[in-house]
Amino acid sequence: MFNAETAPLFSRAASPLTLFSLFAAPYCPPPYDRLWEEERLNGSGGANIYGLTLPPVYETLKIKSDTPFSFKSMAHHWPNRTTIKVKIPMNTKGKLVINLPGILYDVAQWVMFPLNMLISGMCHLQPKSSVWNEGKWQNRRLEGSGKPLDQIKTEILEQQDIAYNEEDLVRLYDSLPNVSAKEDLVGRYWKGKILRTNGSVLDLAEWVIVRPLSLLGIKWGKRYRTQHQGDPLLFRWADKLYFPIPIWGNVGMTDIRWREEATATMNYDHQPWKDYFKLISNENGSVVLLGVWTHKHIAGGWFTLTLEDSE
């Protein structure tokens, strides 16, 4: 294997990340889709790259953009190649995305059961009831701070570090268009930001976890790989390393009704929690969702999700 023909491959594959990009990309798909050109041998049982024979399963190997060479650069090695269009993840340059086996999500949520029960219990201790979808809620008049909805929307999109009136957020939520779980959320990565109300469980998470970690370059988001498989908490470090935190188990994506209208909803497999989403902005190439996290009938906090490749 190590000969004059293979030397160019190994001499240029200088970093572990580069090797990972070539051989592990099919198992750790980063976010989003874009059409790339990918080439393979016609009718071959496998591809031969500088003496490395790849079995048929690797025929459509996804090469990351930071790989030091491409299939095109080796055209002379593949006289009978064809070019095909394949949907593969985009925005992958220099990024390492970690996937965990499904069983780990089930085990982790059982191990963290006491913590998750505490989180659920804290929702009942919030200063305000934050119940927006029970009883005769249709007859409840929402006044909030009196701010125009456009002003509230602008403050959120500008990511102003202020405390929001929760009734304002409910009013804004009701005014926004619905989104589809399958069409709009699945297969994408999202960057999260908590909207403080000075009275929610997520406020506590913002001060105790999110802000301290941000000092280390660690931020949070969510990832929905399929309609039945997702990460409710995905940390990223320096926008280079993405790693899921499976303590709440797996999530699925469906459309569920909350405050009369069905919209994209993140369902936790093992927790009595749901996240409901509506579209707050799809302007200037930026896709932003307004989300509310609920424990059964109680709203435990509000946040936004921004599509990562729209920033």
C-alpha positions as CSV (number, residue, x, y, z in Angstrom):
1,M,0.0,0.0,0.0
2,F,2.8,2.4,0.8
3,N,4.6,3.0,-2.4
4,A,5.4,5.7,-4.9
5,E,1.8,5.7,-6.0
6,T,0.3,6.1,-2.6
7,A,2.8,8.6,-1.3
8,P,1.0,11.7,-2.6
9,L,-2.1,10.7,-0.6
10,F,-0.4,10.3,2.7
11,S,2.0,13.2,2.3
12,R,-0.9,15.5,1.8
13,A,-3.2,14.1,4.5
14,A,-1.4,15.9,7.2
15,S,-4.1,16.4,9.8
16,P,-6.4,13.9,11.7
17,L,-9.3,16.1,10.7
18,T,-8.4,15.6,7.0
19,L,-8.3,11.8,7.4
20,F,-11.6,12.0,9.3
21,S,-13.1,14.0,6.4
22,L,-12.2,11.2,3.9
23,F,-13.1,8.1,5.8
24,A,-15.7,9.0,8.4
25,A,-17.9,11.6,6.7
26,P,-20.6,9.1,5.8
27,Y,-21.1,8.4,9.5
28,C,-21.0,11.9,10.7
29,P,-23.1,13.9,8.3
30,P,-22.9,17.7,8.9
31,P,-25.9,20.0,8.3
32,Y,-27.9,21.0,5.2
33,D,-27.9,19.9,1.6
34,R,-26.3,21.2,-1.5
35,L,-25.8,19.6,-4.9
36,W,-22.2,18.7,-5.4
37,E,-20.5,16.8,-8.2
38,E,-19.3,13.4,-7.2
39,E,-17.6,10.9,-9.5
40,R,-17.4,7.1,-9.4
41,L,-16.3,4.2,-11.6
42,N,-18.9,2.8,-14.0
43,G,-20.0,-0.7,-13.1
44,S,-17.1,-1.2,-10.7
45,G,-17.2,-3.3,-7.6
46,G,-15.3,-0.6,-5.8
47,A,-13.1,2.4,-6.3
48,N,-9.4,2.4,-6.3
49,I,-7.8,5.6,-5.0
50,Y,-4.0,5.7,-5.1
51,G,-3.9,2.0,-4.3
52,L,-6.6,2.1,-1.6
53,T,-9.5,-0.2,-2.7
54,L,-12.8,1.0,-1.3
55,P,-15.7,-1.6,-1.2
56,P,-18.9,-0.8,-3.1
57,V,-20.5,0.8,0.0
58,Y,-18.0,3.6,-0.4
59,E,-18.7,4.2,-4.1
60,T,-20.6,7.3,-3.2
61,L,-18.2,8.4,-0.5
62,K,-18.9,11.9,0.6
63,I,-15.7,14.0,0.5
64,K,-15.6,17.0,2.7
65,S,-14.5,20.3,1.3
66,D,-11.4,20.5,3.4
67,T,-10.0,17.2,1.9
68,P,-6.6,18.1,0.3
69,F,-7.6,16.5,-3.0
70,S,-10.7,15.7,-4.9
71,F,-12.0,13.0,-7.2
72,K,-11.6,15.5,-10.1
73,S,-7.9,15.9,-9.5
74,M,-7.5,12.2,-10.0
75,A,-9.4,12.0,-13.3
76,H,-6.5,10.3,-15.1
77,H,-6.8,7.4,-12.7
78,W,-10.5,6.9,-13.6
79,P,-10.8,6.7,-17.4
80,N,-14.3,5.3,-17.3
81,R,-15.8,7.5,-14.6
82,T,-19.2,9.2,-14.8
83,T,-20.3,12.3,-13.1
84,I,-23.5,12.2,-11.0
85,K,-25.4,14.7,-8.9
86,V,-25.7,13.7,-5.3
87,K,-27.2,15.6,-2.4
88,I,-24.7,15.8,0.4
89,P,-24.2,18.0,3.4
90,M,-23.0,21.6,2.9
91,N,-21.1,24.0,5.1
92,T,-18.8,21.2,6.1
93,K,-15.4,22.9,5.7
94,G,-13.3,22.5,8.8
95,K,-16.2,21.1,10.8
96,L,-16.2,17.9,12.8
97,V,-19.7,16.6,13.6
98,I,-20.1,13.8,16.1
99,N,-23.0,11.2,15.9
100,L,-23.8,8.9,18.8
101,P,-25.4,5.5,18.7
102,G,-29.2,5.5,19.4
103,I,-28.8,3.2,22.4
104,L,-26.7,5.9,24.2
105,Y,-29.7,8.3,24.1
106,D,-31.9,5.8,25.9
107,V,-29.2,4.9,28.5
108,A,-28.3,8.6,29.1
109,Q,-31.9,9.7,29.8
110,W,-32.3,6.9,32.3
111,V,-29.1,7.8,34.1
112,M,-30.1,11.4,34.2
113,F,-33.7,10.7,35.3
114,P,-33.3,12.5,38.7
115,L,-32.1,15.7,36.9
116,N,-34.9,15.5,34.3
117,M,-37.5,15.1,37.0
118,L,-36.0,18.1,38.8
119,I,-36.3,20.2,35.6
120,S,-39.9,19.1,35.2
121,G,-40.7,20.0,38.8
122,M,-39.1,23.4,38.5
123,C,-41.7,24.3,35.9
124,H,-44.4,24.2,38.6
125,L,-42.3,26.6,40.7
126,Q,-42.2,29.4,38.2
127,P,-43.4,32.8,39.5
128,K,-46.2,32.8,36.9
129,S,-48.3,29.9,35.8
130,S,-47.3,30.2,32.1
131,V,-50.3,28.2,31.0
132,W,-51.4,29.3,27.6
133,N,-53.3,26.3,26.1
134,E,-55.6,25.1,28.8
135,G,-59.1,25.9,30.0
136,K,-60.8,28.9,28.4
137,W,-57.6,30.3,27.1
138,Q,-59.4,31.6,23.9
139,N,-61.3,34.1,26.1
140,R,-58.2,35.3,27.8
141,R,-57.1,38.8,26.7
142,L,-53.4,39.2,26.2
143,E,-52.2,42.7,26.8
144,G,-48.5,42.3,27.6
145,S,-46.4,45.4,27.6
146,G,-48.4,47.1,25.0
147,K,-45.5,47.1,22.5
148,P,-46.4,46.7,18.8
149,L,-45.7,43.2,17.5
150,D,-43.3,44.6,14.9
151,Q,-41.2,46.1,17.6
152,I,-41.1,42.8,19.6
153,K,-40.1,41.0,16.4
154,T,-37.3,43.5,15.7
155,E,-35.9,43.2,19.2
156,I,-35.8,39.4,18.9
157,L,-34.2,39.4,15.4
158,E,-31.6,41.9,16.6
159,Q,-30.9,39.5,19.5
160,Q,-31.2,42.3,22.0
161,D,-30.2,41.2,25.5
162,I,-33.4,42.2,27.3
163,A,-36.1,40.5,29.3
164,Y,-39.3,40.0,27.3
165,N,-42.9,40.1,28.6
166,E,-44.2,36.6,28.2
167,E,-47.6,37.7,27.0
168,D,-45.8,39.7,24.3
169,L,-44.2,36.4,23.2
170,V,-47.5,34.6,23.2
171,R,-49.1,37.4,21.1
172,L,-46.3,37.3,18.7
173,Y,-46.5,33.5,18.5
174,D,-50.2,33.7,17.6
175,S,-49.5,36.1,14.8
176,L,-46.8,34.0,13.1
177,P,-47.2,31.5,10.3
178,N,-46.9,27.8,11.0
179,V,-44.0,25.6,9.8
180,S,-43.9,22.0,8.8
181,A,-41.8,19.5,10.8
182,K,-40.9,17.3,7.8
183,E,-40.5,20.1,5.2
184,D,-38.9,22.9,7.2
185,L,-37.0,21.4,10.2
186,V,-35.8,17.9,9.4
187,G,-32.3,17.5,7.9
188,R,-31.1,20.8,9.3
189,Y,-29.0,22.3,12.1
190,W,-30.2,25.2,14.1
191,K,-28.5,27.7,16.4
192,G,-30.4,28.5,19.6
193,K,-30.9,31.6,21.7
194,I,-32.9,31.8,24.9
195,L,-35.4,34.7,25.2
196,R,-35.4,35.7,28.9
197,T,-38.7,36.5,30.6
198,N,-37.3,36.7,34.2
199,G,-39.5,33.9,35.3
200,S,-38.9,30.7,33.3
201,V,-36.8,27.6,33.8
202,L,-34.9,28.5,30.6
203,D,-33.9,31.8,32.3
204,L,-32.0,29.7,34.9
205,A,-30.4,27.7,32.2
206,E,-29.3,30.9,30.4
207,W,-27.5,32.3,33.5
208,V,-26.1,29.0,34.9
209,I,-25.2,27.1,31.8
210,V,-25.4,29.0,28.5
211,R,-23.6,32.2,29.4
212,P,-20.7,30.6,31.3
213,L,-20.1,28.1,28.4
214,S,-20.2,31.0,25.9
215,L,-17.1,32.4,27.6
216,L,-15.4,29.1,26.5
217,G,-16.6,29.5,22.9
218,I,-19.4,26.8,23.4
219,K,-22.8,27.5,22.1
220,W,-26.0,25.5,21.8
221,G,-28.5,24.5,19.2
222,K,-30.6,21.6,17.9
223,R,-30.3,19.0,15.1
224,Y,-33.0,17.0,13.4
225,R,-31.4,14.2,11.3
226,T,-34.7,12.5,10.4
227,Q,-38.3,12.9,11.4
228,H,-37.7,10.3,14.1
229,Q,-34.2,11.0,15.1
230,G,-32.8,14.3,16.5
231,D,-30.7,16.0,19.1
232,P,-32.6,18.4,21.5
233,L,-29.3,19.7,22.7
234,L,-26.3,20.1,20.4
235,F,-23.3,22.0,21.6
236,R,-20.7,23.5,19.2
237,W,-17.3,24.8,20.0
238,A,-15.8,27.6,17.9
239,D,-18.2,26.6,15.1
240,K,-15.8,23.7,14.4
241,L,-16.7,20.8,16.7
242,Y,-20.4,19.7,17.0
243,F,-21.3,17.2,19.7
244,P,-24.7,16.1,21.0
245,I,-25.6,16.0,24.7
246,P,-28.0,13.0,24.9
247,I,-29.2,13.4,28.5
248,W,-32.8,14.1,27.5
249,G,-32.9,11.2,25.0
250,N,-34.0,11.2,21.4
251,V,-36.6,13.4,19.8
252,G,-39.0,13.1,16.9
253,M,-40.6,15.8,14.7
254,T,-44.3,16.0,14.0
255,D,-47.0,18.7,13.6
256,I,-49.1,19.1,16.7
257,R,-51.8,21.6,17.6
258,W,-51.0,24.2,20.3
259,R,-53.2,27.3,20.7
260,E,-55.5,26.1,17.9
261,E,-53.1,25.7,15.1
262,A,-50.9,22.6,14.2
263,T,-47.3,23.5,13.7
264,A,-43.9,21.8,13.7
265,T,-43.3,20.2,17.2
266,M,-40.3,18.5,18.7
267,N,-41.5,15.5,20.8
268,Y,-39.2,14.0,23.4
269,D,-39.3,10.2,23.4
270,H,-38.9,9.9,27.2
271,Q,-39.8,13.3,28.6
272,P,-43.2,14.9,29.1
273,W,-41.9,17.9,27.1
274,K,-42.6,19.4,23.7
275,D,-41.1,22.3,21.7
276,Y,-43.5,24.2,19.4
277,F,-42.2,26.3,16.5
278,K,-43.4,29.1,14.2
279,L,-41.7,31.2,11.6
280,I,-40.6,34.6,12.8
281,S,-38.4,35.5,9.8
282,N,-37.5,34.3,6.4
283,E,-36.1,37.5,5.0
284,N,-32.7,38.4,3.6
285,G,-31.7,34.7,3.5
286,S,-32.2,34.4,7.3
287,V,-34.6,31.7,8.6
288,V,-35.5,32.2,12.2
289,L,-38.1,30.3,14.3
290,L,-39.8,31.3,17.5
291,G,-40.0,28.3,19.9
292,V,-41.7,27.6,23.2
293,W,-40.6,24.7,25.4
294,T,-43.4,23.1,27.4
295,H,-43.7,20.6,30.3
296,K,-47.1,19.1,29.7
297,H,-49.4,22.2,30.0
298,I,-46.8,24.6,31.3
299,A,-44.5,26.8,29.2
300,G,-41.1,26.5,30.6
301,G,-39.4,29.1,28.4
302,W,-39.0,30.7,25.0
303,F,-36.2,30.7,22.5
304,T,-35.3,31.2,18.9
305,L,-33.7,28.8,16.4
306,T,-31.7,30.2,13.5
307,L,-30.9,28.0,10.5
308,E,-27.1,27.8,10.5
309,D,-26.4,28.3,6.9
310,S,-28.7,31.3,6.7
311,E,-26.4,33.5,8.8
